[in-house]
């Protein structure tokens, strides 16, 4: 039998901040408060830290913890992605007695049935993000994050002219308690911050209608970020002041071979006071 080198003392005693697994794909069942069930294909990353006296970590324990929690919620679907991530990090921390921290991140794509401007049935896709971090110390402390990203269109003023830009706009909320963050409401905030959402398909007549809608309310990426921050603060009054909201707007410059990005993060206390 080969020796277990992971339990040996390391030659160089140096702590490692993260060791774990990534690209772990799982099928999830999430049930909303209204009772609607959504099936998601999600990709997970899971990590623990290593103290200086630990040579390695058993990656299989991360997988076992993820599998156990996924199986657990399969019979009783989770009500939120952040709830699921929170359960995973606590289970992983239990399995790694030497670790002081465990972290999990997940990403998925949600399909949303929509109506085009002309009333046709179409499909839109929104990226979803969730993560959780647990730290040991008495009762483990868990901090979770939930977010969404979609593609939109804005009309940006440029001197006497304006130009149409396709942007990616993203919002994330991080807190010790964010069970009150409803993904549907977070997506609504993102859609409200742009001139119009990007559509999967449009007829020529619908294109003209969307362009009129966008040009009627021109905005810059900075204004989009400000709208997201303000929208989140207004949409979730039940969240604590300590919650942190991060907004980002990324766009491809129409005249230059580069991408611009505007981002800002503020606590809800700052947003509510301002």
N, C-alpha and C positions, 0 to 999 in steps of 0.2 A: 504494500500500500504506500502511495506517495505521501510524504509528510505535508502537514497543513502549514505552509509557510506564513499564512496570514496571522497566525497567533504568535509567531516568533517576535522577539524584540528587534526593532529596526536597527540597522547599522548607523544610520544618521537619524538622530532623534529630533524630528521637526513636525509640528502639527500640520494637518492638511484640512483646509476649510471645507472641501466638498469631495466626496467619493460616492459613486452610485451608478445608476442606470438611466438610460434615456431611450426615446423612441419605443416605449412600451405601449402597444396599441390595444385598446379595450372598447367593448361595446357597452354603452351606459343607458340606463332608463331613468329619466328624470321626470318627476311628477310635479306639476305646478300646483299652487294653492287652489286653483279652480278645478283641479282634478284631471287636467289634460296631461297625457303622458307623451314625452318626446324621446325618441331613440337617437343617440349620438354616437358617432365613432370618434373616440378621443385618443390623443397621444400624450403619454405621461413621461415626466422626468422625476426621479426620486433620489435624494442625496442625504447623507449624514456627514458629520465632521469626524476626523480621526485625531485622537490625542497623540502626543509625541511618542508614547510608549507602544502604540499600536501600529503594526506593520501593514495591515490591510483590513479590508472589510468583506464580509460575506454578502456579495451582491444578491445572492439567491434569497436572502432574508427580505430585501426590499421587494422583490417580486412576490414573495409569499404574502407579505403584508398587503400589497396592492390587490392581489388575487382574493385574499380573504375578505377585504372590505367590499370589493366589487361583487363577490358572491353573496355577501351579507345583504347588500342593498338590492340584489337582483330579485330576491323574494319580496322585498319591501322597498320599492324605489325611493331614492333620495329626493328630497324636496329642492335641493340646490346643489350646484357644482362646488361651491365653497364648503358646504356641509360635508360632502364626500371627501374633499381634499383634507379637511380638518381631521376626519376620522383616520385617514391614511397616515398622516404625520404622527399622530399619537400612537398608532399601532407600530410604526417603524421605530419610534423612539423606545417603545417597550422591548422590541427585539434587539436593540443595540445598547446594552447597558453601559458601554464605555462612551457613547456619544452624548454630547451636550446639546445638539441641535439636529433636527431633521427638517427637510424641506421637500415639498412636492409641487410640481407645476403641471398643468394640463392645458391642452389646446384642442379646439374642435371647431367644426363648421355647422351652423344651423341653417337649414333651408326654411324660408318663410314664404308661403303662398301669398301672392299679391295680385292686384289689378293694375294693368297698364293705364296710362291716361285715357286710352280709348275704351277701357273696360275689358280688355283681354286678360285671361288667366295666365300669369307668368310666375316665375320662381326667382326669389332673391336669396342671396347667401350672405350671412354675417359670421365673422370669426368670433369665437368666444374664448376667453382666457380665465383661468382660475388658478390660485396657488394658496398654499398654507405653509406656515413655518411654526414649529414647536420648539421651545427652549426649555431645558430641564432647570429645576430649581424649586424645590417644594412641590407644589402643584404645577404641572407643565403649563406654560403659557402659549396659547395659540393665536397667531395673527393671520388673518385670511385676506385674500384679494380676489375681486371679480371684475371682469372687464369685457368690452365688446368693441369690435372694429368693423366699419362698413365703408363702402365707396360712395362718394357723393360728387356733386358738380357745383362749382361756384363761378360767379362772374367777378373777376378782379379788376378794379379800376386801374388803368395805366394812362395817366395824363388825360388827354381828351378822348382816349379810346378805352375799351375794356377787352378783356380776353377771357375765354372759357377755360377753366382748369378742372381736371378730374383729380380729386383728392381722396386720401384715406384719412378718416377721422376716427380717433380712438379715445375711449374713456375707461379709467380703472378706478375702483374704490377700494381702499385698504383700511382695515380696522380690526379691533379685537372682537367686534360683534357686528357683522354685516348681513345677518339673516334677512334684514328688511330690504335689501337691494333686489328688486325685481328686474330680471333681464329684459322683459318686454318694455319696461319704463326706461331703462338705460338706452335701449335701441331708439325709442321715441325721442329722447333727448338728442341723440346723435343726428337723427334725421332732421330735427328742427333746426340744428345748427348750420346746416348747409342749404344752398339754394334749392337743390333737388337731389334726390337719391339717384345713383347710377342704375340704369335698368339693364336687364339681361337682353332685351330686344325691344325695338321700337319701329313702328311704321314711319313713313316720311311725315305724315300728318302729326303723329305723336311727337316726333323730334321737334317740330316747330313749336308745339305747345310747351314742351319741357324747356326749350331755350327761352321762350317768353317768361316762363316762371322764374328761371334763374336770373335773367337780366333785370327782372323787376325788383330784385333785392340783392344788389352787388355786395360782396364782402371779401375781405382778405383772410388769409390763413390765421392771422392773429385774432381777428374778430371771431372766427370759427372756434378757436380755442377758448376765448372768453365766453362765448355763448354756451359751450359745453360745461365749463366750470359753473356758470350761473344756473344752467339748467339742472345739473345734478343737485346743487344746493337746494333748489326749489322743489325738486321731485321727491326727495327723501328726507322729510322733516324729522323722521323718527331716528335718524342716525345720530350718534354722539358727535360733539364738537371735535373730538380727537381724531375722527376719521379723516383720511387724506384722499383727496381727489386729484388724479393726474389726467390731463388732456393733451392730445397730440394731433397735429394736422400735418400730413406729408403730401407734397404735390410735386409733379414733374414740371419744371419750367417750360413754357411753350416756345421760348426763343433761345434758350440756352441748354446745353447738354449737361444738366445737373438737376439734382433733386433738392428741394428746400424742405425744411422741417421746423415747425414751431411747437414747443411744448411748455407746459407749466404745471406745477403741482402745488396745491394749497390745502391747508386743513379746512374743515367745514367751519371752524370757529372764525377763521380769517374771511372766508367767503360770506358768512352770515353777517359779520360786522361791517363788511365793505359794501 
